[in-house]
Amino acid sequence: MLTSLKTVKSPSYNYIFDPRNGDFARWGKTLDDDPLYSPLGPEIMDIEVSTICHRACSHCYKSNMSEGRNMSFETFQRLFAKFPKNLTQIAFGIGDIDANPDLWKMMIHSRQHGVIPNLTINGYRMQPMHFKALGAICGAVAVSLYDKETCYNVVSLLSTYVAQCNIHVMLSEETYHLCQQVVVDYGTDERLKNIHAIIFLRLKPKGERNTYHQVKADRAAELIDLAVSRKVPIGFDSCSAPLAVAYAKGKPIEQEWNQVIEPCESTMFSYYINTDGMGFPCSFTEGVFTGINILEAGDFMNGVWFHPDTVVFRERALACQDTNGCRVCSIFDLEA
């Protein structure tokens, strides 16, 4: 079990990470200074270990199906050996819990080497053995909300084993009712009483099957208002940060929220690798960029983190800000 704090100290980049609960604090030259990016490599790695998913959702930006590709444990080991020591967590991406039989070895390997494994699942095909195993290995587990009964039943049991058990729900016009429903249900459905938070994921206009529509800023604010008024624990993906910042502006919560909201962190503090070992700024940029072959890139810092393509993306992303000074997506038009 990882119990000691992980710390990094340098003149312009510092952090403290608690592997027991995920608490993380980052600062620069002073406690009031925020570094623009990590000079030591990513803090979080997003790794896709399977493209197999039986859900075949209409809004899936990956267009995943019941047949697909898996990353092998051997490939994962080779990738992991390249990662800088700065890494604190790996967000493993998978659809069906049983899609890749090597998933468990990967997560155990990660934890044994001081990096906390986290996982997002679709909630289907779960067996009794999976719940306890996830609790023993993972720091956080998120269950995507597609079918209410499936999701609620899974998080009800999973939250007894995993302290950081979240619900992920897509924020779009077509799923807006689901977002509202889960917020209301938090206060009435016993199955949700032990979850850590409801996380809203902003729709990105990507995917061959994706015909969903973005939610306007005022609609997003109404949803956030509903959750805040009911004291429901909520969170957002970094793509949603501008919506959260705009909502909090001028309210008593503004300072508190601004301290914990992390806008687009791709190539600043995180990086994405697909099942084939190809690296991209984030999962949504796969197909937009050629990608970097991580296995052939030499050392990670020079061959990936400071690769010319990565640097260009980073500089472009840092320059993209809205009127509130919040970093916004430099690839997709997410402004509603």
N, C-alpha and C positions, 0 to 999 in steps of 0.2 A: 504493500500500500504506500502511495506517495503522500508523505505527511509534511515535509519541510517546504518552506517557501522557496520559490525560484526567483532570483533577483538578478538584474543586470544594472551595472553602474558605469556610467561614462560621463564626460563633461556635458554632452548635449542630448543624450538619450538614456533614459532610465526606466525600469519597471519593477514592480513586485507582483508576483502571481501566486495565488494560493490554490494548489491543485485539489484541495479537499472540497472547495465550494465554488471555484471558478472566479473568485474575486480578483480583480485586476486593476492596477493603477499605473499609469504611464505619465512621465513628465520629462521636461527638457533641462535647460540650464538652471531653471528655477522651478518650484512647484507650480507656479502659475504659467509656465511656458509649455506649449504643446509642440512636440516634434512634428515636422511635416511628414516624415517617413522614417522607417527603421533602417539605419545604416548597417545593421547586422543580419539582415534577412527577415523573412516573415515570422510573425508571432503565431499565426494560424495558417494551416495548410488545409485546403479544401480538396479532397481526393475522391474522385468517382471510381468505385471499385466494381460496378456492374451497370450495364444499360438495360438489364432485364427487369420488366415490371408488367404484371398482368392487368394493371388498372387501365392502361391505354387512355388516359384522360384527354379530353378534347383540348385542354389548354396547355398540355405538356410541351414546354419549349424544347425538350430533348427529343420529342416524338418517340419515346421508348415504347417497346412492345414486349410480348411474352418471349420473344427470341432476341438474343443480343450477345454482348461480349462481357467477359469477366477479366479483371486484372488478376494475375497469378500472385501467389505469396512470394515467389522468387523475385518477380518484378518489383513488388512492394519493398522487399528487403533491399534491393539494389537502389531504389529511389530513396528510401529512408537513410541509407548510409551516406547519401549526399547532403542531407538536410543540415543546415547550420544549427548550432547549439541554442540559438535564440528561440527556437520553436517551442511553444508551450502546449498547443493542442492541434489535433487533426480532426476535421469534420469529415467523417466518412459518408459518402453519398451512395445510397442503394435504394431500390424500390422494395421488392419483396425481401423479407428478412432471410429467406433461404436461397436467394438468387446466386450468391457466391459462397461456396463452402469454405473458402479460405478467409472469409471475413473475420472470423473469430481469432484465427492465428495472427492476422494483421493487427487487430486491436490489442491483443495480448502483447505482441512484440512492441507495439508503440508504448504501452504502459510500462513494460519492463525496462524500456530505455528512457523513461522520464518524461514522456509526452502523453498527455491525457487524450484518450479517444472519445469522441462524441459521435452520435449517429442520428440520422433522420430516416424514418421508415414510413411505409404507407399504412401500416397497421394490419394488413392482411397476412394470412398464413402463419400467424403467431401460434406457437406451441408452448405448453407450460414451462418447458425447460428454458425457453428463450428469456422469460421475464427475469428469473433469478440470475442468469448469466449476464444479462445486460446490466443489472444492478451491481454485479461484482466487478465488471470491467470498465464500464463507461462513466464519464463524468456527467454528461447530459445526454438525454435521448428526447428527440422530438417526434411526434406522431402527426402526420399530415391529415387534415380534416377533409375527407371526401364524402364518406358516409358517416352520418352522425352516430349511429349505434355502434358501428365497428370502432370508430375512434374513441368514443366515450368508454366503451367496455375495456379497451386496451389500456387507456391511461389510468383507469380506475385501479387496475391490478399493477400496472407498471410503476405507478407513483408510490406504491408501498415498498418498492425495491430501489428506485432511482429518485434521489432528492431533487435533481434538476430535470423534472419531466415536463415538457412543454407541448403545447398544441400549435402546429403551424397551419395557418389558414390564408389562402390566396385572397388578396384584396382587389376585387374587380367589380364591375357592375353586375356581372352574372353570378358572382358569389357573395355579393353584399349582404344578402339575407342570411347567409351562413355566418358571416362575421357578426352580424347583430345577434343571431340566435345563440352563438356560443358565449357571447358576453352576458346575455340574459341568463343562460343556463348555468353559468358559473355560480350564481347565487341561489339556484334552486335544485340543481342536479347533484346528488351526493357523489356521483362518480367523478366529479371535477374538483372536489374539495381539497385534494392534496397536490394538484398540479402547481408547478412553479410559475408559469405565465402562459398567456395566449400571445403568440407572435404573429403579427400581420406581415405578409410578404407582398410587396408591390408587384403588380403585373408588369411584365416586360413584353413589348411587341415583337416576340420572336417565336418561331416554331411553325412547322408546316400545318399542324392541326389547330393552332391557336387562333381562335376567332373572337376571343374575349376582348372586352373594352375597359380602358382605364377609368378609374373613379376620379371625378373632379375633386379639387382641393376642399371645397365646401362640404362635400359628402364625406370625405375622409375625416374632416373636423367633427362632423356630427357623430360619427362612429366613435372617435376618440372621446368625445364628450360623454357619450353613453357609458363607456367603460370607466372613465374617471369619476363620474357621478355615482357609479355603483361600487367604486373602490375595487375594481377588477384589475388584477396584475396583468399588465400588457407590455409588449415589446415590439420591436420592428426590425426588419432587415435593414442593412445600411442603405439600400435603394430608397427606403421610405423616410430616411432621415429628414429631408427637406419638409415633408408633410408634418412630422413631429415638431420640428423647430418652429415652423410657421404657426402651429397650433399653440405652442407654449409661449410665443412672443407676447409680452405685455401682461402675462399672468403670473401669479405668485410662484408657480412651478418653473418659471423660465430658467433661473439660474441652476436649479437642481437638474432639470432635464438636459440642459446644454452641457453639463459636466459628464453625463453618461451617454449621450447620443454620439454614435460613431458614424459619420457619413462615409461614402464610398471609400473603402480602405484597400481596394485592389492595387497591388504592386507597392502600396505604402506600408501596409502591415499584414497583408494576406496574399495568397497565390493559389491558383487552381491547377490541378493535374488530372487528365482524363484517364480512362482505362488503358489506353495505349501508351501511357507515359509521356504524353505531350502536354506542355505547360502553356497556360494562357493567363492573362490578368484575372479573369473570373470565368465562371462557367458560361456566362451569357456571351462572352467574346469568342468562344469556340466557333469556328466557321467564319468569323469576322476577320481574324488574324490567322496567319500560317501556323503559328505556334512554335515552341522550342522543344526539341527532343531532349528531355531531361537526362536520359540515360547516356546520351552521346555528348552532353554539354560540358564535360570536364567538371571542374568544381562549381558548386551551385552559385556562389557569390559572383564570380566573374562571368560564368557561362549563362546564368539565368537572371539573377537579381539585378545585375548591372549590365545585362545584355542591351545593346542599343535599342532594340524594339521595346524592351521593358522600360528603359529610361524615357523614351519618347512618350509612351502611354502614361507614365507617372507624371511627367511634366504637364502633359495635356490635362490629365485629371485634376491636378492641383490648381490649374488655372480656371477650371469650370466651377463657378460659384453663382448662386442665385442672389437676389436682392437682400437676403438675410445673412449673406456671407457664408452660407452652407454649401459644401461641395455637392455637386449634382453629377448625374451620369454624363460622361463625355461621349458615349456611343449611341445611346437610345434617347429619343425625346420622351421623357417621362412627365413632362409638365402638363398638368391637366387644366 
